[in-house]
Amino acid sequence: MLFVNADSSLQAYQGLAKTYSAIEPPTWALLLAQSCRAKDFGTAILDCDAEKLPLSEAVNRIQSANPRLVVFVVYGQNPNSGTTGMIGAGALAKELKQHHPNLPICFVGSHTSALPMEVLQLPFVDFVLLNEGVYALHNLLRTDLRSDLGAVKGIGYKAGNSGETRRAVLNEPQGVVPQDRMDIDMPGYAWDLLPYRSRPLDMYRAHFWHAEFDHGKRTPFAAIYTSLGCTFACDFCMINIVNRVDNGSGIDAAQSRGMRFWSAKLIAGELEKLAKMGVETVRISDEMFFLNRKYYEPLLGDIIERDLRLRMWAYARVDTVRHEYIDLFRRAGINWLALGIEAGNQTVRQEVSKGSFQEVNIRAVCDKVRAAGMNIISNYIFGFPDDTLETMEETLDLALELNTEMANMYPCQALPGSPMYHMAKQQGWKLPDSYSGYAFLSYDSQPLPTKHVTAAEVLRFRDEAWQKYFSNPMYLNLVEAKFGEKERVNVEAMATVRLRRKLLGD
């Protein structure tokens, strides 16, 4: 089969796409390809995002590969951006089906897991894989893609002949790969299937800040999971939807939470492969890497023992950071920690995290992380249901006070698969009418209104807050002191890229 990673970057990131947004390896396509190869299925990957292929050329490349099954793997750089990936996947699959109607097209990914029937009913989709799709894909490939499809667990398909209106059918679910089978049934990454110019992974580029705002350090670049899923159930998050084993229409990510881990030996081996290929910059994509010391402690120890000398970053919630392990992280090469602070107001934060967010001294956490020689990227969200202009101002004030080396600022979206999406549907809140409407940085981004503030006010506040942060002399002085004068100029150039917003009248 041919795994396809479509390109949604221009609509999702606007003017930031050309130079500033990251280009990540398609981690789930790599995992699925390696999993299928381990079962003796032939696989290839077409990464339209890395190669920046126009639709016509992508269609020709797919046709030339003559695949038995075309699998669109639709995830995103941000764990919550699978819906954004549907922009490019939908456009390419539609074009492909028009030119080659007999090529079977399958979709898998977080948006498909959230809304499988909606995706299956698209006229250019023949199959969907439910949840992560590992076992479902293996089982589907053991068929002729036409007969006895009703017996294949974990898939959706269209029943009926091509000359008639076909009926969308979801089969009973198939379980996800259990903990004790992770190394066996998802045995690593098919790095060798990725495109490159002169050396492996040189068509991928790290996030600008991860490279310390130096364009020369951005490539080659790789991203890797050491675990899947999250133990928490925040209203705004949908990453756990790929764990779902219930086809019910009301199922959301909070009902599918849980974490599974690969062995330290397997992950350290994958990182060593990358190091030998010349990769130095690596993202650990786990939503909660800094959570379970039973798994991260032996892995980091193995990385240190192998002396891999990678520049890495990892996620943590601000209330899960264990100070006694910060030095271990730094010695293993994790020089950036992405902290999910989310909101400056504790009441707002507790409301959207179902009370699981522990009261901590955020300033003390940041001070200790930085004292250990690590940089911080802090993540903030504006427009939670209980937010007011005043509480959003609290979040901005906290961001300016912490003055971390990087900050992400998102407008709150009711992402398909999240509890907030179902809440919005039940309450009749206005939701985007396009995939790009769910993209945080797109022209037609449509965040949620809060109980007190309109969607337009949320978006305007977010955009103005971002400009205020990145033009703040205290922040620019920090960048120059830590990374250099050239890097400060690079940040100032980035801040000149203004986003156009339909909701704000642009």
GILINTA-V111873 format. One record per backbone hydrogen bond with DSSP energy under -0.5 kcal/mol. NH is the residue of the N-H (numbers start at 1). CO is the residue of the C=O. E is the energy in kcal/mol with one decimal. If there is no record, write none. Layout:
# GILINTA-V111873
nh:co:e
NH:CO:E
NH:CO:E
This chain:
# GILINTA-V111873
nh:co:e
2:69:-2.4
3:1:-0.5
3:44:-3.0
4:71:-2.9
5:46:-2.6
6:4:-0.6
8:6:-0.6
12:8:-2.1
13:9:-2.9
14:10:-1.3
16:13:-2.2
17:14:-1.7
20:16:-1.3
21:16:-2.6
23:205:-2.0
24:22:-0.5
27:25:-1.8
30:26:-2.3
31:27:-2.3
32:28:-2.6
33:29:-2.4
34:30:-2.1
35:31:-2.2
36:32:-2.4
37:33:-2.5
38:34:-1.8
39:35:-0.5
39:36:-0.9
40:37:-2.0
41:36:-2.3
44:1:-1.3
46:3:-2.9
47:45:-0.6
48:5:-1.9
48:46:-1.0
49:5:-1.0
51:47:-2.1
52:48:-1.2
53:48:-1.3
58:54:-2.4
59:55:-2.6
60:56:-2.0
61:57:-2.5
62:58:-2.3
63:59:-2.5
64:60:-2.4
65:61:-1.6
66:62:-0.8
66:63:-0.8
67:62:-0.7
70:104:-2.4
71:2:-2.9
71:69:-0.6
72:70:-0.6
72:106:-3.2
73:4:-2.0
73:71:-0.7
74:72:-0.8
74:108:-3.1
75:73:-0.8
81:78:-2.8
85:81:-1.4
86:82:-0.6
86:83:-1.2
87:84:-1.9
89:85:-1.9
90:86:-2.2
91:87:-1.6
92:88:-2.5
93:89:-2.6
94:90:-2.1
95:91:-1.8
96:92:-2.7
97:93:-2.4
98:94:-1.8
99:95:-1.6
100:96:-2.7
103:100:-1.9
104:102:-0.6
106:70:-3.1
107:127:-1.9
108:72:-2.2
109:131:-0.5
110:74:-0.7
111:74:-0.6
113:109:-2.3
114:110:-1.8
115:111:-2.7
119:115:-2.1
120:116:-2.5
121:117:-1.8
122:119:-1.5
125:122:-1.8
126:105:-2.4
127:105:-2.0
128:156:-2.0
129:107:-2.2
130:128:-0.5
130:154:-2.8
132:242:-1.2
133:130:-0.9
137:133:-2.3
138:134:-1.9
139:135:-2.6
140:136:-2.5
141:137:-2.4
142:138:-0.8
142:139:-0.5
143:140:-1.8
151:148:-1.3
152:149:-1.7
153:151:-0.9
154:172:-2.8
155:152:-0.9
156:128:-2.3
157:169:-2.4
158:126:-0.8
159:157:-0.6
159:167:-3.2
164:161:-1.7
166:164:-0.5
167:159:-2.4
169:157:-3.0
171:155:-2.6
171:169:-0.6
181:178:-2.1
182:179:-1.2
185:181:-3.3
186:182:-1.8
188:186:-1.9
190:30:-0.8
191:189:-1.4
193:190:-2.1
194:191:-1.7
202:199:-1.5
204:201:-0.9
205:23:-1.2
206:218:-2.5
208:20:-0.8
211:207:-1.4
212:209:-2.2
213:208:-2.2
214:211:-1.2
215:213:-0.6
217:214:-1.9
218:215:-1.2
220:201:-0.6
221:201:-1.4
222:281:-1.8
224:283:-2.5
228:260:-2.5
230:258:-0.6
235:352:-3.3
237:234:-1.3
241:238:-1.8
242:239:-1.1
243:240:-2.0
244:241:-1.5
251:248:-1.5
253:417:-3.0
255:252:-1.5
256:253:-1.8
257:254:-0.5
258:230:-2.0
260:228:-1.9
262:226:-2.0
267:263:-2.1
268:264:-2.7
269:265:-1.9
270:266:-2.0
271:267:-2.5
272:268:-2.1
273:269:-2.0
274:270:-2.0
275:271:-2.4
276:272:-2.3
277:273:-1.2
278:275:-1.4
279:274:-2.4
280:220:-0.6
281:220:-0.7
282:280:-0.6
282:311:-2.8
283:222:-2.3
284:313:-2.7
285:224:-2.5
285:283:-0.8
289:286:-0.7
290:315:-1.8
291:289:-1.9
293:291:-0.7
295:292:-1.7
296:292:-2.1
297:293:-1.8
299:295:-1.2
300:296:-2.7
301:297:-2.1
302:298:-2.2
303:299:-2.3
304:300:-2.2
305:301:-2.3
306:302:-2.2
307:303:-0.6
307:304:-0.9
308:303:-1.3
311:280:-4.3
312:310:-0.7
312:333:-2.9
313:282:-1.1
314:336:-1.5
315:286:-0.6
316:338:-2.6
318:340:-1.1
320:317:-2.5
321:317:-0.5
323:321:-0.7
325:322:-2.0
326:323:-1.2
329:325:-2.0
330:326:-2.2
331:327:-2.5
332:328:-1.6
333:329:-0.6
333:330:-1.2
334:329:-2.3
335:312:-1.6
335:333:-1.2
336:312:-1.2
337:375:-2.4
338:314:-3.3
339:337:-0.8
339:377:-2.2
340:316:-2.2
340:338:-0.5
341:339:-1.4
341:379:-1.0
342:379:-3.1
343:341:-2.5
346:344:-0.6
349:345:-2.3
350:346:-2.6
351:347:-1.9
352:348:-1.6
353:349:-1.2
354:351:-0.8
355:350:-2.6
356:353:-2.2
358:356:-0.7
360:358:-0.5
362:360:-1.2
365:361:-2.1
366:362:-2.4
367:363:-2.3
368:364:-2.1
369:365:-2.2
370:366:-2.3
371:367:-2.1
372:368:-1.1
373:370:-1.8
374:369:-1.6
375:335:-2.9
377:337:-1.9
378:376:-0.6
378:406:-2.3
379:339:-2.6
380:408:-2.5
381:342:-3.0
382:410:-3.0
387:384:-2.5
392:388:-2.4
393:389:-1.7
394:390:-1.7
395:391:-1.8
396:392:-2.3
397:393:-2.9
398:394:-2.3
399:395:-2.2
400:396:-2.6
401:397:-2.2
402:398:-2.9
403:399:-2.4
406:376:-1.4
408:378:-2.8
410:380:-2.5
412:382:-2.7
415:413:-1.5
418:415:-2.6
419:237:-0.5
420:235:-2.4
421:418:-0.8
422:418:-1.3
423:419:-2.2
424:420:-2.5
425:421:-2.2
426:422:-2.4
427:423:-2.3
428:424:-1.0
429:424:-2.1
437:434:-0.5
438:435:-1.7
439:436:-1.3
441:12:-0.5
442:439:-0.8
445:442:-1.1
446:437:-3.0
448:412:-2.3
450:453:-2.7
451:385:-2.6
452:387:-0.6
458:454:-2.0
459:455:-2.4
460:456:-2.6
461:457:-2.3
462:458:-2.5
463:459:-2.4
464:460:-2.5
465:461:-2.6
466:462:-2.4
467:463:-2.0
468:464:-2.3
469:465:-2.4
470:466:-2.4
471:467:-1.1
472:469:-0.9
475:472:-0.6
476:472:-2.5
477:473:-2.5
478:474:-1.6
479:475:-2.4
480:476:-2.2
481:477:-2.4
482:478:-2.5
483:479:-2.9
484:479:-1.1
488:484:-1.6
489:485:-2.1
490:486:-2.0
491:487:-2.0
492:488:-2.5
493:489:-2.1
494:490:-2.0
495:491:-2.1
496:493:-1.1
497:494:-1.8
498:496:-0.9
502:443:-3.2
503:443:-0.5
504:501:-0.7
505:502:-1.9
506:501:-2.3
